[in-house]
Amino acid sequence: MTVQYDVKSNEIDASGLIVSGTVRVKGVYVVGGATAGSIDFIDSTTSTGTILLTLDTVVTNSGYVLLPGDGIKFSNGVYATFNGGAFATTRSEEH
């Protein structure tokens, strides 16, 4: 089996830039913190831009969210904003 694109993975535990450039997010592993909250994934390299995905987090619970098909295309990079305690590992393919 061959990979169509370069696959990248990045872990963050606070709001910030995950990856710059045009990518497709294919999956996210989320670990909930001490409080429930959510994570916004923004099509940008900063906290201002269009939110393309919001994932709710559950207290001290974790799980992998696989995005079907080609995933979600972020044209300008992926910036995550944490609203509550959690951290996330993303899997994305560079285009």
DSSP file (Angstrom, degrees, kcal/mol; ACC not computed):
  #  RESIDUE AA STRUCTURE BP1 BP2  ACC     N-H-->O    O-->H-N    N-H-->O    O-->H-N    TCO  KAPPA ALPHA  PHI   PSI    X-CA   Y-CA   Z-CA
    1    1 A M              0   0    0      0, 0.0     2,-0.3     0, 0.0     0, 0.0   0.000 360.0 360.0 360.0 135.2    0.0    0.0    0.0
    2    2 A T        -     0   0    0      2,-0.0     2,-0.5     0, 0.0     0, 0.0  -0.750 360.0-122.7-107.6 155.2    1.4    3.4   -0.9
    3    3 A V        -     0   0    0     -2,-0.3     3,-0.0     1,-0.1     4,-0.0  -0.820  11.8-154.8 -94.6 131.6    0.9    6.8    0.8
    4    4 A Q  S    S+     0   0    0     -2,-0.5     2,-0.3     1,-0.1    -1,-0.1   0.825  75.3  11.3 -74.3 -31.9   -0.6    9.5   -1.5
    5    5 A Y  S    S-     0   0    0      0, 0.0     2,-0.3     0, 0.0    90,-0.1  -0.889  92.8 -79.9-140.4 165.9    0.9   12.4    0.5
    6    6 A D        -     0   0    0     88,-0.4    88,-2.2    -2,-0.3     2,-0.5  -0.553  46.8-142.6 -67.1 132.9    3.3   13.1    3.2
    7    7 A V  E     -A   93   0A   0     -2,-0.3     2,-0.3    86,-0.2    86,-0.2  -0.868  18.1-169.8-103.3 131.8    1.7   12.4    6.6
    8    8 A K  E     -A   92   0A   0     84,-3.5    84,-2.6    -2,-0.5     2,-0.4  -0.878   7.3-166.4-119.4 151.6    2.4   14.7    9.5
    9    9 A S  E     +A   91   0A   0     -2,-0.3     2,-0.3    82,-0.2    82,-0.2  -0.998   9.3 174.8-135.9 140.1    1.6   14.3   13.2
   10   10 A N  E     -A   90   0A   0     80,-1.4    80,-2.3    -2,-0.4     2,-0.4  -0.991  15.8-151.4-147.8 136.9    1.8   17.0   15.8
   11   11 A E  E     +A   89   0A   0     -2,-0.3     2,-0.3    78,-0.2    78,-0.2  -0.911  16.9 175.6-111.3 134.6    0.9   17.1   19.5
   12   12 A I  E     -A   88   0A   0     76,-2.5    76,-2.1    -2,-0.4     3,-0.1  -0.976  21.0-173.1-134.1 150.9   -0.2   20.3   21.3
   13   13 A D  S    S+     0   0    0     -2,-0.3     2,-0.3    74,-0.2    73,-0.2   0.200  75.7  36.9-127.1  14.3   -1.4   20.9   24.9
   14   14 A A  S    S-     0   0    0     74,-0.1    66,-0.1    71,-0.1    -1,-0.1  -0.963 103.9 -67.9-154.5 162.0   -2.3   24.5   24.6
   15   15 A S  S    S+     0   0    0     -2,-0.3     2,-0.3    67,-0.2    66,-0.2  -0.241  79.9 105.6 -54.1 137.9   -3.8   26.8   21.9
   16   16 A G  E     -E   80   0B   0     64,-2.2    64,-2.7    30,-0.1     2,-0.3  -0.968  69.6 -48.3 168.8 177.4   -1.5   27.2   19.0
   17   17 A L  E     -E   79   0B   0     -2,-0.3    62,-0.3    62,-0.2     3,-0.1  -0.555  36.6-178.2 -74.0 129.0   -0.4   26.5   15.5
   18   18 A I  E     -     0   0B   0     60,-3.3     2,-0.3     1,-0.4    61,-0.2   0.873  68.1 -18.5 -91.4 -50.8   -0.5   22.8   14.6
   19   19 A V  E     -E   78   0B   0     59,-1.3    59,-3.1     2,-0.1    -1,-0.4  -0.983  60.4-137.2-156.8 146.8    0.8   23.1   11.0
   20   20 A S        +     0   0    0     -2,-0.3    57,-0.3    57,-0.3     2,-0.1  -0.635  62.6  36.8-102.8 165.5    1.1   25.7    8.3
   21   21 A G  S    S-     0   0    0     55,-0.3    56,-0.8    -2,-0.2     2,-0.6  -0.296 104.0 -35.0  89.6-177.0    0.3   25.4    4.7
   22   22 A T  S    S+     0   0    0     54,-0.2    73,-2.4    -2,-0.1     2,-0.3  -0.721  74.0 153.1 -85.3 121.7   -2.4   23.6    2.9
   23   23 A V  E     -CB  74  94A   0     51,-2.5    51,-3.4    -2,-0.6     2,-0.5  -0.934  41.2-130.8-142.0 163.2   -3.3   20.3    4.6
   24   24 A R  E     -CB  73  93A   0     69,-2.1    69,-2.2    -2,-0.3     2,-0.6  -0.985  22.5-140.4-116.3 119.7   -6.1   17.8    5.1
   25   25 A V  E     +CB  72  92A   0     47,-2.6    47,-2.1    -2,-0.5    67,-0.2  -0.704  24.1 175.6 -80.0 122.6   -6.8   16.8    8.7
   26   26 A K  E     -     0   0A   0     65,-2.6    41,-2.6    -2,-0.6     2,-0.3   0.670  59.9  -6.5-102.8 -23.3   -7.6   13.1    8.6
   27   27 A G  E     -DB  66  91A   0     64,-1.4    64,-2.6    39,-0.2     2,-0.4  -0.982  51.8-150.7-168.9 159.5   -7.9   12.4   12.3
   28   28 A V  E     -DB  65  90A   0     37,-2.2    37,-3.6    -2,-0.3     2,-0.6  -0.996   7.4-152.9-140.7 131.2   -7.4   13.8   15.8
   29   29 A Y  E     -DB  64  89A   0     60,-3.3    60,-2.5    -2,-0.4     2,-0.4  -0.935  23.0-167.2-102.6 120.8   -6.6   12.0   19.1
   30   30 A V  E     -DB  63  88A   0     33,-2.8    33,-2.1    -2,-0.6     2,-0.5  -0.910  13.6-166.8-115.8 133.5   -8.1   14.0   22.0
   31   31 A V  E     -DB  62  87A   0     56,-2.7    56,-2.0    -2,-0.4    31,-0.3  -0.981  22.2-134.5-117.3 120.2   -7.3   13.6   25.7
   32   32 A G  E     - B   0  86A   0     29,-3.7    54,-0.3    -2,-0.5    27,-0.1  -0.415  18.7-149.6 -72.8 147.6   -9.7   15.3   28.0
   33   33 A G        -     0   0    0     52,-3.0    27,-2.3     2,-0.6    28,-0.1   0.051  45.6 -62.8 -96.4-152.7   -8.3   17.3   30.9
   34   34 A A  S    S+     0   0    0     25,-0.2     2,-0.3    26,-0.1    25,-0.1   0.683 121.0  39.4 -73.5 -19.1   -9.6   18.1   34.4
   35   35 A T  S    S-     0   0    0     50,-0.1    -2,-0.6    23,-0.1    50,-0.3  -0.952  88.2-110.3-130.0 151.8  -12.5   20.0   33.0
   36   36 A A        +     0   0    0     -2,-0.3     2,-0.2    48,-0.1    49,-0.2  -0.413  56.1 126.6 -72.5 155.4  -14.8   19.4   30.0
   37   37 A G  E     -F   57   0B   0     20,-1.1    20,-2.7    47,-0.2     2,-0.3  -0.810  46.0 -97.7-172.3-145.7  -14.5   21.8   27.1
   38   38 A S  E     -FG  56  83B   0     45,-1.7    45,-3.2    18,-0.3     2,-0.4  -0.975  12.7-134.9-156.0 164.6  -13.9   21.9   23.4
   39   39 A I  E     -FG  55  82B   0     16,-2.5    16,-2.5    -2,-0.3     2,-0.5  -0.996  15.6-155.2-127.4 125.1  -11.2   22.4   20.7
   40   40 A D  E     -FG  54  81B   0     41,-2.5    41,-2.4    -2,-0.4     2,-0.6  -0.868   4.9-153.0 -98.6 131.6  -11.8   24.6   17.7
   41   41 A F  E     -FG  53  80B   0     12,-3.3    11,-2.6    -2,-0.5    12,-1.3  -0.934  18.7-162.1-106.4 117.0   -9.7   23.9   14.6
   42   42 A I  E     -FG  51  79B   0     37,-3.5    37,-2.2    -2,-0.6     2,-1.9  -0.798  25.4-126.8-109.3 137.6   -9.3   27.1   12.6
   43   43 A D  E    S+FG  50  78B   0      7,-3.0     7,-0.6    -2,-0.4     2,-0.3  -0.583  83.0  71.5 -79.7  80.1   -8.2   27.5    9.0
   44   44 A S  S    S-     0   0    0     -2,-1.9    -2,-0.1    33,-0.7     5,-0.1  -0.971  84.5-115.1-175.3 169.4   -5.4   29.9    9.8
   45   45 A T  S    S+     0   0    0     -2,-0.3     2,-0.2     3,-0.2   -28,-0.1   0.333 102.0  45.1-101.1   2.8   -2.0   30.3   11.3
   46   46 A T  S    S-     0   0    0      2,-0.4    33,-0.1    33,-0.1   -30,-0.1  -0.764 101.7 -92.8-132.8 179.6   -3.4   32.5   14.1
   47   47 A S  S    S+     0   0    0     -2,-0.2     2,-0.5   -32,-0.1    34,-0.0   0.540 103.6  80.7 -76.5  -4.9   -6.5   32.4   16.3
   48   48 A T        +     0   0    0     -6,-0.1    -2,-0.4     2,-0.0     2,-0.3  -0.893  68.6  72.4-103.9 131.3   -8.5   34.5   13.8
   49   49 A G  S    S-     0   0    0     -2,-0.5     2,-0.5    -5,-0.1    -5,-0.1  -0.963  86.2 -38.2 158.4-168.8  -10.0   32.7   10.9
   50   50 A T  E     -F   43   0B   0     -7,-0.6    -7,-3.0    -2,-0.3     2,-0.6  -0.735  49.2-133.8 -90.3 125.8  -12.8   30.3   10.0
   51   51 A I  E     +F   42   0B   0     -2,-0.5    -9,-0.2    -9,-0.2     3,-0.1  -0.685  28.1 173.3 -76.9 120.4  -13.5   27.4   12.4
   52   52 A L  E     +     0   0B   0    -11,-2.6     2,-0.3    -2,-0.6    -1,-0.2   0.615  65.0  21.3-102.4 -17.3  -13.8   24.3   10.3
   53   53 A L  E     -F   41   0B   0    -12,-1.3   -12,-3.3     2,-0.0     2,-0.4  -0.970  55.9-171.1-153.8 134.4  -14.1   21.7   13.1
   54   54 A T  E     -F   40   0B   0     -2,-0.3     2,-0.5   -14,-0.2   -14,-0.2  -0.997   9.4-169.3-125.6 127.0  -15.1   21.8   16.8
   55   55 A L  E     -F   39   0B   0    -16,-2.5   -16,-2.5    -2,-0.4     2,-0.2  -0.966  15.8-138.0-116.0 128.7  -14.6   18.8   19.0
   56   56 A D  E     -F   38   0B   0     -2,-0.5     2,-0.3   -18,-0.2   -18,-0.3  -0.600  18.7-145.4 -79.5 144.5  -16.1   18.5   22.5
   57   57 A T  E     -F   37   0B   0    -20,-2.7   -20,-1.1    -2,-0.2     2,-0.4  -0.856   2.8-146.0-112.9 149.9  -13.9   17.1   25.2
   58   58 A V    >   -     0   0    0     -2,-0.3     3,-1.7     3,-0.3   -26,-0.1  -0.883  37.3 -87.7-113.9 144.7  -14.9   14.9   28.1
   59   59 A V  T 3  S-     0   0    0     -2,-0.4   -25,-0.2     1,-0.3   -23,-0.1  -0.274 102.4 -18.9 -55.9 126.7  -13.2   15.0   31.6
   60   60 A T  T 3  S+     0   0    0    -27,-2.3     2,-0.3     1,-0.2    -1,-0.3   0.725 109.1 119.5  45.0  34.6  -10.3   12.6   31.8
   61   61 A N    <   -     0   0    0     -3,-1.7   -29,-3.7   -28,-0.1     2,-0.3  -0.898  43.5-163.4-121.5 154.9  -11.5   10.7   28.7
   62   62 A S  E     +D   31   0A   0     -2,-0.3     2,-0.3   -31,-0.3   -31,-0.2  -0.922  13.8 156.9-135.7 161.4   -9.6   10.1   25.5
   63   63 A G  E     -D   30   0A   0    -33,-2.1   -33,-2.8    -2,-0.3     2,-0.5  -0.942  36.6-111.6-177.3 157.7  -10.5    9.0   22.0
   64   64 A Y  E     -D   29   0A   0     -2,-0.3     2,-0.7   -35,-0.2   -35,-0.3  -0.868  22.3-156.9-102.0 128.4   -9.5    9.1   18.3
   65   65 A V  E     -D   28   0A   0    -37,-3.6   -37,-2.2    -2,-0.5     2,-0.6  -0.917   7.9-161.7-106.4 110.0  -11.7   10.9   15.9
   66   66 A L  E     -D   27   0A   0     -2,-0.7   -39,-0.2   -39,-0.2   -40,-0.1  -0.821  11.0-143.5 -92.4 123.8  -11.3    9.6   12.4
   67   67 A L        -     0   0    0    -41,-2.6     4,-0.1    -2,-0.6     5,-0.0  -0.782  24.6-124.2 -90.4 124.0  -12.5   12.1    9.7
   68   68 A P    >   -     0   0    0      0, 0.0     3,-2.0     0, 0.0     2,-0.1  -0.076  66.7  -2.1 -69.1 165.1  -14.1   10.2    6.8
   69   69 A G  T 3  S-     0   0    0      1,-0.3     3,-0.1     3,-0.0    -2,-0.1  -0.327 133.9 -14.3  62.2-131.2  -13.2   10.4    3.2
   70   70 A D  T 3  S-     0   0    0      1,-0.3    -1,-0.3    -2,-0.1     2,-0.1   0.297  95.3-130.4 -87.9   9.1  -10.5   12.9    2.4
   71   71 A G    <   -     0   0    0     -3,-2.0     2,-0.5   -45,-0.1    -1,-0.3  -0.393  47.6 -40.7  75.7-156.3  -10.8   14.6    5.8
   72   72 A I  E     -C   25   0A   0    -47,-2.1   -47,-2.6    -3,-0.1     2,-0.5  -0.949  55.7-134.9-114.3 126.4  -11.1   18.4    6.2
   73   73 A K  E     -C   24   0A   0     -2,-0.5     2,-0.6   -49,-0.2   -49,-0.3  -0.682  16.0-169.2 -84.1 125.4   -9.1   20.6    3.9
   74   74 A F  E     -C   23   0A   0    -51,-3.4   -51,-2.5    -2,-0.5     3,-0.3  -0.969   2.0-173.2-110.9 113.8   -7.4   23.6    5.7
   75   75 A S  S    S+     0   0    0     -2,-0.6    -1,-0.1   -53,-0.2     3,-0.1   0.732  81.3  35.9 -80.8 -23.4   -6.0   25.9    3.0
   76   76 A N  S    S-     0   0    0      1,-0.5   -55,-0.3   -53,-0.1   -54,-0.2   0.194 120.3 -82.2-118.6  15.3   -4.1   28.3    5.4
   77   77 A G        -     0   0    0    -56,-0.8   -33,-0.7    -3,-0.3    -1,-0.5  -0.427  48.3 -83.7 104.8 173.7   -2.8   26.0    8.1
   78   78 A V  E     +EG  19  43B   0    -59,-3.1   -60,-3.3   -35,-0.2   -59,-1.3  -0.977  37.9 179.6-126.1 119.8   -4.4   24.6   11.2
   79   79 A Y  E     -EG  17  42B   0    -37,-2.2   -37,-3.5    -2,-0.5     2,-0.4  -0.969  14.4-152.6-116.6 132.9   -4.6   26.6   14.5
   80   80 A A  E     -EG  16  41B   0    -64,-2.7   -64,-2.2    -2,-0.4     2,-0.5  -0.899   5.2-162.7-110.4 134.9   -6.3   25.0   17.5
   81   81 A T  E     - G   0  40B   0    -41,-2.4   -41,-2.5    -2,-0.4     2,-0.5  -0.973  13.0-146.7-115.1 121.9   -8.0   26.9   20.3
   82   82 A F  E     - G   0  39B   0     -2,-0.5     2,-0.5   -43,-0.2   -43,-0.2  -0.756  13.1-173.4 -91.5 128.8   -8.6   25.0   23.5
   83   83 A N  E    S- G   0  38B   0    -45,-3.2   -45,-1.7    -2,-0.5     2,-0.2  -0.766  71.4  -6.1-118.3  81.0  -11.7   25.9   25.5
   84   84 A G  S    S-     0   0    0     -2,-0.5     2,-0.4   -47,-0.3   -47,-0.2  -0.604 109.7 -39.3 115.8 176.6  -11.2   23.9   28.7
   85   85 A G  S    S+     0   0    0    -50,-0.3   -52,-3.0   -49,-0.2     2,-0.3  -0.630  82.9 100.6 -84.6 126.1   -8.5   21.3   29.6
   86   86 A A  E     - B   0  32A   0     -2,-0.4     2,-0.3   -54,-0.3   -54,-0.2  -0.954  46.8-139.0-177.0 169.0   -7.4   18.9   26.9
   87   87 A F  E     - B   0  31A   0    -56,-2.0   -56,-2.7    -2,-0.3     2,-0.4  -0.975  16.7-155.6-141.0 162.7   -4.6   18.1   24.5
   88   88 A A  E     -AB  12  30A   0    -76,-2.1   -76,-2.5    -2,-0.3     2,-0.5  -0.982  13.4-156.9-140.2 145.8   -4.7   16.8   20.9
   89   89 A T  E     -AB  11  29A   0    -60,-2.5   -60,-3.3    -2,-0.4     2,-0.3  -0.994  23.4-159.0-116.3 126.1   -2.6   15.0   18.4
   90   90 A T  E     -AB  10  28A   0    -80,-2.3   -80,-1.4    -2,-0.5     2,-0.5  -0.787  11.4-154.6-106.8 150.2   -3.5   15.5   14.8
   91   91 A R  E     +AB   9  27A   0    -64,-2.6   -65,-2.6    -2,-0.3   -64,-1.4  -0.991  28.0 166.4-118.5 121.5   -2.8   13.5   11.8
   92   92 A S  E     -AB   8  25A   0    -84,-2.6   -84,-3.5    -2,-0.5     2,-0.5  -0.936  31.1-135.9-136.5 157.6   -2.7   15.4    8.6
   93   93 A E  E     -AB   7  24A   0    -69,-2.2   -69,-2.1    -2,-0.3     2,-0.3  -0.956  24.4-130.4-114.6 130.6   -1.6   15.0    5.0
   94   94 A E  E       B   0  23A   0    -88,-2.2   -88,-0.4    -2,-0.5   -71,-0.2  -0.591 360.0 360.0 -82.2 138.7    0.3   17.9    3.3
   95   95 A H              0   0    0    -73,-2.4   -72,-0.2    -2,-0.3    -1,-0.1   0.356 360.0 360.0-116.3 360.0   -0.9   19.0   -0.2
